[in-house]
Amino acid sequence: MQRKHIIIIAAIMGVSFITLLILQMRYIDEVLEMRSQHFAENVKRALSDVGHDLELAETARYLEEQSGATDGIATAVDSVFVSTDSTIIQRTHQIVARDGSVYQSLETSASTNLDPKYFANDSVPHTAADLQNIMRQRYAYQKNLVDETIYSILYTASDRPLRDRIDFPRLDEALARALRKYDVNLAYQYAIDNERGQNIYRSADYDTTGVFRTFSEKLFRNDPIQTQGTITLLFPDYSNYVFSSVRFIVPSIVFTVILLITFLVAMVLLFRQKKVSEMKNDFINNMTHEFKTPISTISLASQMLSDESVPKTPQMLKRLSTTISDESKRLRFQVEKVLQLSMYENKRASLNPVELNANELISGVIHTFTLKVEKNGGKIVSHLRAEDPIIQIDEMHFTNVIFNLMDNAVKYRREDAQLELTVTTWNEPQRLCISIQDNGIGIKKENLKKIFEKFYRVHTGNRHDVKGFGLGLAYVKKIITEQRGTVYAESEPGIGTKFIIKMPTIDNEQ
């Protein structure tokens, strides 16, 4: 599968997972909002009912008080009868006492203002209309009396202190009943404040500390503003109540996040595996090319040794033996690159540290590498000044480290200047220091921090002759650090790069 196909599939799956997660979060948000609104509406209805009950209770209490104050007072009811003889009007007075006794008096009078013909048979409709008019006037009068009584009740009630207008035990019952009516079954606390915001009553468990949801409602809303009170209702368990409606979806979100993380890890591993696979293929192709040169050189030298027509002078034999030895070392170096790749796959290095003279080992590497440097028009200068060069290290891997650093100097040389490679050793307290410096293209500061990372390669522009896998310097770092040493680089673009290795000496090891 091509890299772009993998990227497309990864993008589609990633967008799908993220979209699913966003939809789930929006669904939870909407459910919480609906739950909160439904709860708030029910509580407001309940508080409205409680306020209405308080007004009814106050009105009933006022009427009871007024009825007690008017005991023994009689009520008079008048009735009027107009005779049909056109001259007599009979008025009946009916008095109803508070004890239920009824007293009547009959008053008869002659009318001098009525026309006898007015009560004739043909004037009955006129008589009915007059009676209806009389009843309308009396109804309007009685309605005005009732309105005046109600206004008196309201004015008298609102003039009393809020504490005297509320029956608190009855308020507790009304509040519990109203909340149950609207399916609000949470524990609650409440308090009542007067028009000045002063608390006049609170439930025994009322506590404003902690996380809770608050609802407020005006009491006696029809009274003047300066005489209204406020009831405040708290629900300490409101958060649990609201979130209980979405607990079922929390596992779904958790598993979605786990799947997203698993997918991302899988994609990272897939890209890494693909990169390793591509690196192996490039490695095989490059190794095939790298092996051809030393093999052909060794083959040519062997043919010259076996060809009887070629004179075997001592100089010729020495040259051929040196060539075979150098190319054998070159083959060994290439084989060690394969071992490096295998080491990184297994993530372990098999080290066999021994005591050796670092100056002598580096001299041997310089002698072997001189041919390659001179072939590229360069030179190697060595200053092996370390007075205590004995260190304990794996000879094969340490040789590869020096080879790698020198090989980088050749790869990243400048085209406009002759390659100069300087190898220096010196001592610091309890340490042997080795520097390999070149005058190549250098490394930018932002790249210098990453050059020892596995698979990282510095961008070299339009240069196709530089081949590698981003393992050389990571291998150097791994070998040196696993043997208690340090390695770092100093570089300036266009001037060159210096790699410095510091290893503990034998005295420090002991």
C-alpha positions as MATLAB code, in Angstrom:
seq = 'MQRKHIIIIAAIMGVSFITLLILQMRYIDEVLEMRSQHFAENVKRALSDVGHDLELAETARYLEEQSGATDGIATAVDSVFVSTDSTIIQRTHQIVARDGSVYQSLETSASTNLDPKYFANDSVPHTAADLQNIMRQRYAYQKNLVDETIYSILYTASDRPLRDRIDFPRLDEALARALRKYDVNLAYQYAIDNERGQNIYRSADYDTTGVFRTFSEKLFRNDPIQTQGTITLLFPDYSNYVFSSVRFIVPSIVFTVILLITFLVAMVLLFRQKKVSEMKNDFINNMTHEFKTPISTISLASQMLSDESVPKTPQMLKRLSTTISDESKRLRFQVEKVLQLSMYENKRASLNPVELNANELISGVIHTFTLKVEKNGGKIVSHLRAEDPIIQIDEMHFTNVIFNLMDNAVKYRREDAQLELTVTTWNEPQRLCISIQDNGIGIKKENLKKIFEKFYRVHTGNRHDVKGFGLGLAYVKKIITEQRGTVYAESEPGIGTKFIIKMPTIDNEQ';
ca = [
       0.000    0.000    0.000;
       1.413    3.373   -1.008;
       2.152    6.044    1.517;
      -0.472    8.432    0.154;
      -3.149    5.719    0.437;
      -2.225    5.150    4.071;
      -2.393    8.888    4.730;
      -5.834    9.134    3.085;
      -7.196    6.198    5.109;
      -5.685    7.582    8.305;
      -7.197   11.008    7.641;
     -10.664    9.533    6.972;
     -10.606    7.387   10.094;
      -9.214   10.200   12.205;
     -11.890   12.634   11.026;
     -14.563    9.970   11.627;
     -13.421    9.350   15.196;
     -13.167   13.038   15.988;
     -16.585   13.731   14.429;
     -18.126   10.902   16.444;
     -16.591   12.281   19.620;
     -17.849   15.797   18.852;
     -21.370   14.504   18.138;
     -21.411   12.618   21.418;
     -20.270   15.695   23.316;
     -22.936   17.837   21.627;
     -25.583   15.229   22.410;
     -24.549   15.272   26.063;
     -24.642   19.056   26.096;
     -28.148   19.128   24.605;
     -29.429   16.475   27.015;
     -28.007   18.394   29.971;
     -29.544   21.617   28.703;
     -32.967   20.022   28.222;
     -32.789   18.369   31.626;
     -31.809   21.661   33.239;
     -34.591   23.605   31.500;
     -37.215   20.996   32.400;
     -36.107   21.039   36.022;
     -36.093   24.842   36.151;
     -39.600   25.060   34.660;
     -40.987   22.552   37.173;
     -39.412   24.378   40.091;
     -40.756   27.727   38.879;
     -44.247   26.252   38.543;
     -43.997   24.838   42.044;
     -42.854   28.168   43.487;
     -45.649   29.956   41.628;
     -48.184   27.570   43.156;
     -46.697   28.154   46.593;
     -47.005   31.923   46.155;
     -50.626   31.525   45.053;
     -51.381   29.326   48.074;
     -49.922   31.972   50.367;
     -52.179   34.640   48.861;
     -55.250   32.411   49.207;
     -54.335   31.559   52.785;
     -53.856   35.217   53.643;
     -57.208   36.192   52.105;
     -59.036   33.402   53.937;
     -57.394   34.379   57.207;
     -58.392   38.015   56.705;
     -62.004   37.061   56.007;
     -62.108   34.882   59.100;
     -60.808   37.745   61.183;
     -63.379   40.140   59.723;
     -66.251   37.698   60.197;
     -65.299   37.300   63.835;
     -65.350   41.060   64.290;
     -68.935   41.402   62.866;
     -70.651   38.691   64.891;
     -74.191   39.785   66.031;
     -74.669   42.304   63.267;
     -77.804   41.719   61.201;
     -78.108   41.940   57.446;
     -81.062   43.696   55.870;
     -82.559   42.584   52.586;
     -85.295   44.638   50.949;
     -87.880   43.498   48.439;
     -90.337   45.648   46.543;
     -93.798   44.701   45.255;
     -95.826   46.979   43.040;
     -99.571   46.232   42.992;
    -101.473   46.171   39.770;
    -104.135   48.583   40.951;
    -101.914   51.460   39.931;
    -101.882   53.083   43.373;
    -100.306   50.775   45.892;
     -96.513   50.038   46.312;
     -95.683   47.398   48.911;
     -92.072   47.243   50.334;
     -90.985   44.261   52.433;
     -87.996   44.619   54.829;
     -86.326   41.258   55.688;
     -83.652   41.331   58.424;
     -81.395   38.271   58.866;
     -79.564   38.218   62.181;
     -76.174   36.538   62.726;
     -77.863   33.822   64.821;
     -80.066   32.895   61.871;
     -83.315   34.622   63.024;
     -85.325   36.290   60.277;
     -87.434   39.405   60.936;
     -89.807   40.912   58.365;
     -91.743   44.204   58.190;
     -94.259   45.212   55.570;
     -94.525   48.816   54.342;
     -97.392   49.863   52.065;
     -97.665   53.253   50.427;
     -99.744   54.975   47.769;
     -98.102   56.288   44.677;
     -99.213   59.631   43.418;
     -96.637   59.769   40.668;
     -97.705   56.688   38.766;
    -100.325   56.726   36.090;
    -102.964   54.047   36.666;
    -102.841   53.257   32.990;
     -99.139   52.457   33.446;
    -100.054   49.165   35.129;
    -102.677   48.153   32.622;
    -102.385   44.799   30.975;
    -100.919   46.312   27.826;
     -98.059   47.930   29.855;
     -96.619   44.736   31.405;
     -93.495   44.778   29.152;
     -92.706   48.286   30.341;
     -92.985   47.137   33.935;
     -90.575   44.195   33.325;
     -88.014   46.504   31.700;
     -88.133   48.851   34.676;
     -87.576   45.966   37.070;
     -84.588   44.751   35.039;
     -83.137   48.226   35.139;
     -83.549   48.308   38.918;
     -81.735   44.933   39.239;
     -78.864   46.122   37.045;
     -78.357   49.170   39.187;
     -78.451   47.099   42.352;
     -75.936   44.582   40.884;
     -73.538   47.343   39.945;
     -73.844   48.787   43.445;
     -73.169   45.405   45.082;
     -70.167   44.790   42.763;
     -68.658   48.096   43.765;
     -69.085   47.096   47.396;
     -67.313   43.771   46.757;
     -64.444   45.490   44.922;
     -64.100   47.963   47.747;
     -63.952   45.080   50.215;
     -61.221   43.297   48.193;
     -59.149   46.472   47.899;
     -59.511   46.921   51.618;
     -58.274   43.360   52.181;
     -55.252   43.836   49.932;
     -54.319   47.189   51.397;
     -54.750   46.013   54.953;
     -52.765   42.787   54.288;
     -49.818   44.413   52.492;
     -49.510   46.922   55.292;
     -48.598   44.136   57.724;
     -44.998   42.846   58.179;
     -44.040   39.939   55.897;
     -43.309   37.703   58.890;
     -46.936   38.102   60.089;
     -48.411   37.406   56.669;
     -46.827   33.917   56.220;
     -47.777   30.761   58.068;
     -44.370   29.038   57.971;
     -45.528   25.489   58.905;
     -48.160   25.750   56.188;
     -45.492   27.075   53.820;
     -43.358   23.952   54.425;
     -46.306   21.711   53.557;
     -47.263   23.763   50.490;
     -43.686   23.754   49.180;
     -43.255   19.970   49.599;
     -46.651   19.343   48.016;
     -45.948   21.593   45.015;
     -42.526   20.038   44.332;
     -44.002   16.532   44.462;
     -46.762   17.654   42.092;
     -44.166   18.546   39.454;
     -41.946   15.472   40.030;
     -39.137   17.369   41.746;
     -37.973   14.756   44.229;
     -34.620   16.252   45.240;
     -33.646   17.347   48.719;
     -34.006   21.095   49.025;
     -33.316   23.997   51.347;
     -35.037   27.343   51.337;
     -35.008   30.797   52.876;
     -37.321   33.830   52.811;
     -36.090   37.416   52.568;
     -38.074   40.600   53.011;
     -38.212   43.515   50.601;
     -34.878   44.821   51.930;
     -33.102   41.525   51.352;
     -33.022   40.664   55.040;
     -33.466   37.014   55.886;
     -36.582   36.444   58.022;
     -36.817   32.661   57.842;
     -34.750   29.701   56.680;
     -35.021   25.937   56.825;
     -33.011   24.133   59.470;
     -30.476   22.690   56.974;
     -30.088   25.852   54.893;
     -26.425   26.198   53.837;
     -25.078   28.442   51.071;
     -21.619   26.825   50.936;
     -20.797   24.281   48.258;
     -22.083   23.723   44.734;
     -25.810   23.993   44.223;
     -28.505   25.394   41.937;
     -30.550   28.374   43.155;
     -34.094   29.382   42.232;
     -35.920   32.505   43.459;
     -39.542   33.627   43.263;
     -41.389   36.735   44.446;
     -44.031   36.348   47.144;
     -47.234   38.444   47.016;
     -46.423   39.629   43.514;
     -49.624   41.720   43.322;
     -48.590   43.871   46.274;
     -46.502   47.018   45.960;
     -42.826   46.284   45.291;
     -41.742   47.633   48.659;
     -43.880   45.029   50.459;
     -43.001   41.953   48.401;
     -40.868   39.117   49.729;
     -38.608   36.554   48.055;
     -38.320   32.796   48.538;
     -34.961   31.227   47.587;
     -34.758   27.500   46.931;
     -31.451   25.552   46.920;
     -30.828   22.046   45.546;
     -27.477   20.671   46.802;
     -27.812   17.478   44.706;
     -28.716   19.299   41.496;
     -25.480   18.361   39.656;
     -25.926   14.644   40.360;
     -29.556   14.876   39.280;
     -28.705   16.495   35.949;
     -25.691   14.329   35.135;
     -27.556   11.154   36.030;
     -29.379   11.517   32.702;
     -26.145   11.173   30.689;
     -24.213    8.632   32.712;
     -25.161    5.913   30.266;
     -23.198    7.644   27.481;
     -19.989    8.180   29.482;
     -18.702    4.627   28.778;
     -19.361    5.248   25.090;
     -17.191    8.370   25.153;
     -14.457    6.577   27.094;
     -14.354    3.726   24.573;
     -14.395    6.198   21.693;
     -11.375    7.988   23.153;
      -9.621    4.647   23.705;
     -10.329    3.672   20.091;
      -9.030    7.034   18.884;
      -5.814    6.680   20.892;
      -5.398    3.084   19.722;
      -5.920    4.193   16.138;
      -3.326    6.966   16.458;
      -0.794    4.588   18.016;
      -1.483    2.019   15.303;
      -0.965    4.621   12.585;
       2.302    5.777   14.162;
       3.523    2.184   14.320;
       2.366    1.600   10.756;
       4.254    4.622    9.442;
       7.309    3.639   11.458;
       7.164    0.090   10.166;
       6.755    1.345    6.627;
       9.710    3.653    7.086;
      11.823    0.778    8.392;
      10.715   -1.350    5.441;
      11.653    1.394    2.984;
      14.929    1.852    4.817;
      15.704   -1.853    4.477;
      15.031   -1.743    0.761;
      17.243    1.314    0.330;
      19.825   -0.282    2.551;
      19.972   -3.410    0.397;
      20.242   -1.345   -2.778;
      22.976    0.830   -1.330;
      24.845   -2.099    0.153;
      24.833   -3.860   -3.197;
      26.465   -0.809   -4.724;
      28.896   -0.375   -1.826;
      29.970   -4.022   -1.925;
      30.717   -3.958   -5.629;
      33.703   -1.607   -5.376;
      35.758   -3.443   -2.709;
      34.855   -6.850   -4.130;
      35.945   -5.835   -7.614;
      39.157   -4.297   -6.233;
      40.000   -7.427   -4.228;
      39.160   -9.571   -7.251;
      41.460   -7.492   -9.471;
      44.305   -7.718   -6.941;
      43.853  -11.490   -6.684;
      43.962  -11.843  -10.472;
      47.177   -9.828  -10.617;
      48.725  -12.083   -7.976;
      47.727  -15.202   -9.884;
      48.706  -13.804  -13.311;
      52.184  -15.133  -14.130;
      52.731  -12.473  -16.766;
      52.698   -9.715  -14.173;
      56.106   -9.241  -12.527;
      55.957   -9.800   -8.736;
      58.278   -7.141   -7.441;
      58.362   -6.411   -3.674;
      56.763   -3.019   -4.273;
      53.991   -4.600   -6.328;
      53.309   -7.288   -3.729;
      53.225   -4.705   -0.926;
      50.837   -2.499   -2.871;
      48.519   -5.383   -3.699;
      48.517   -6.682   -0.111;
      47.782   -3.172    1.207;
      44.943   -2.793   -1.283;
      43.450   -6.151   -0.320;
      43.758   -5.268    3.395;
      42.152   -1.822    2.958;
      39.292   -3.122    0.868;
      38.716   -5.941    3.357;
      38.394   -3.362    6.114;
      35.987   -1.437    3.912;
      33.899   -4.568    3.467;
      33.970   -5.087    7.200;
      32.758   -1.532    7.717;
      29.820   -2.125    5.386;
      28.948   -5.339    7.166;
      28.945   -3.464   10.457;
      26.248   -1.189    9.037;
      24.060   -4.226    8.658;
      24.776   -5.083   12.269;
      23.774   -1.549   13.243;
      20.403   -1.983   11.573;
      19.897   -5.318   13.303;
      20.853   -3.764   16.631;
      18.219   -1.061   16.305;
      15.545   -3.602   15.470;
      16.453   -5.621   18.582;
      17.079   -2.431   20.611;
      20.161   -3.871   22.225;
      23.875   -3.847   21.613;
      26.143   -6.758   22.501;
      29.234   -5.073   23.895;
      32.521   -6.725   24.812;
      34.592   -3.988   26.473;
      38.350   -4.463   26.720;
      41.257   -2.244   27.708;
      42.882   -0.630   24.673;
      44.944    2.324   23.615;
      42.652    4.838   21.970;
      45.552    6.592   20.192;
      46.615    3.371   18.517;
      43.057    2.433   17.544;
      42.396    5.868   16.057;
      45.730    5.750   14.191;
      44.674    2.488   12.574;
      41.325    3.939   11.538;
      43.052    7.041   10.093;
      45.464    4.855    8.105;
      42.570    2.868    6.648;
      40.432    5.932    5.931;
      43.195    8.024    4.366;
      42.693    6.396    0.974;
      39.040    7.445    0.832;
      39.832   11.000    1.962;
      42.626   11.384   -0.590;
      40.395    9.945   -3.297;
      38.040   12.904   -2.655;
      40.902   15.394   -2.794;
      41.216   15.835    0.959;
      43.640   15.156    3.761;
      43.598   13.940    7.348;
      45.573   15.662   10.091;
      45.936   13.952   13.470;
      47.018   15.378   16.813;
      46.965   12.417   19.196;
      48.159   14.228   22.325;
      46.414   12.230   25.025;
      48.974   11.125   27.615;
      46.588    8.658   29.210;
      44.835    7.015   26.198;
      43.880    3.747   27.902;
      40.125    3.202   28.019;
      37.838    0.213   28.426;
      35.558   -0.118   25.418;
      34.251   -2.498   22.774;
      36.910   -2.384   20.050;
      34.681   -3.240   17.094;
      31.863   -0.797   17.954;
      34.253    1.991   18.923;
      36.070    1.565   15.607;
      32.732    1.858   13.826;
      31.996    5.055   15.783;
      35.217    6.693   14.528;
      34.539    5.417   10.993;
      31.011    6.854   11.051;
      32.169   10.301   12.133;
      34.923   10.396    9.521;
      32.572    9.095    6.856;
      30.116   11.928    7.633;
      32.938   14.423    7.118;
      33.514   13.017    3.626;
      29.803   12.875    2.769;
      29.053   16.444    3.827;
      32.171   18.098    2.438;
      32.039   21.404    0.591;
      32.410   21.386   -3.142;
      34.237   24.722   -3.182;
      36.959   23.808   -0.688;
      39.451   20.997   -0.122;
      38.378   18.579    2.586;
      40.390   18.928    5.783;
      39.722   16.378    8.499;
      41.394   16.905   11.857;
      41.447   14.224   14.556;
      42.641   15.230   18.025;
      42.921   13.484   21.392;
      43.658   15.016   24.800;
      43.035   14.396   28.451;
      40.762   16.060   30.967;
      40.560   15.007   34.613;
      39.701   11.284   34.563;
      38.568   11.506   30.933;
      39.892   10.918   27.439;
      38.617   13.437   24.865;
      38.452   12.841   21.128;
      37.450   15.425   18.531;
      36.843   14.891   14.823;
      36.587   18.210   12.999;
      35.911   18.985    9.342;
      35.490   22.050    7.161;
      32.280   20.835    5.524;
      28.879   22.388    4.930;
      28.053   22.531    8.647;
      24.729   22.073   10.448;
      22.141   24.706   11.336;
      21.484   25.362   15.006;
      17.873   24.130   14.860;
      19.050   20.820   13.354;
      22.009   20.376   15.690;
      19.753   19.278   18.559;
      18.191   16.464   16.518;
      21.144   14.895   14.693;
      21.505   12.094   17.265;
      17.865   11.029   16.929;
      17.120    7.765   15.176;
      16.065    8.116   11.498;
      16.701   11.881   11.537;
      18.600   13.255    8.556;
      19.654   16.848    7.997;
      18.316   18.315    4.763;
      21.272   18.782    2.377;
      19.487   20.489   -0.484;
      19.963   19.248   -4.020;
      22.609   16.655   -3.236;
      21.871   13.140   -4.435;
      25.275   11.637   -3.646;
      24.645   11.666    0.098;
      23.081    8.347    1.078;
      22.121    7.160    4.516;
      19.352    6.035    6.792;
      19.521    8.390    9.755;
      21.111    5.689   11.928;
      24.814    6.573   11.884;
      24.857    9.297   14.526;
      22.131    7.571   16.550;
      24.399    4.506   16.577;
      27.325    6.677   17.718;
      25.246    8.117   20.550;
      24.013    4.695   21.660;
      27.465    3.058   21.723;
      29.140    5.943   23.554;
      26.412    6.448   26.181;
      26.099    2.716   26.889;
      29.811    2.755   27.786;
      29.509    5.714   30.165;
      30.718    8.286   27.675;
      29.285   11.475   26.199;
      29.182   12.812   22.665;
      28.043   16.159   21.311;
      28.545   18.354   18.259;
      29.512   21.951   17.549;
      28.832   23.385   14.113;
      28.373   26.505   12.007;
      26.859   26.449    8.526;
      29.514   26.958    5.847;
      32.410   26.576    8.297;
      32.313   22.980    9.484;
      31.390   20.570   12.249;
      33.259   19.209   15.255;
      32.188   16.033   17.090;
      33.595   15.628   20.602;
      33.654   12.304   22.464;
      34.564   12.028   26.147;
      35.209    8.607   27.672;
      36.202    7.726   31.244;
      39.788    6.524   31.629;
      40.742    3.292   33.359;
      41.469    5.075   36.652;
      38.006    6.611   36.615;
      36.409    3.255   35.743;
      38.047    1.669   38.760;
];
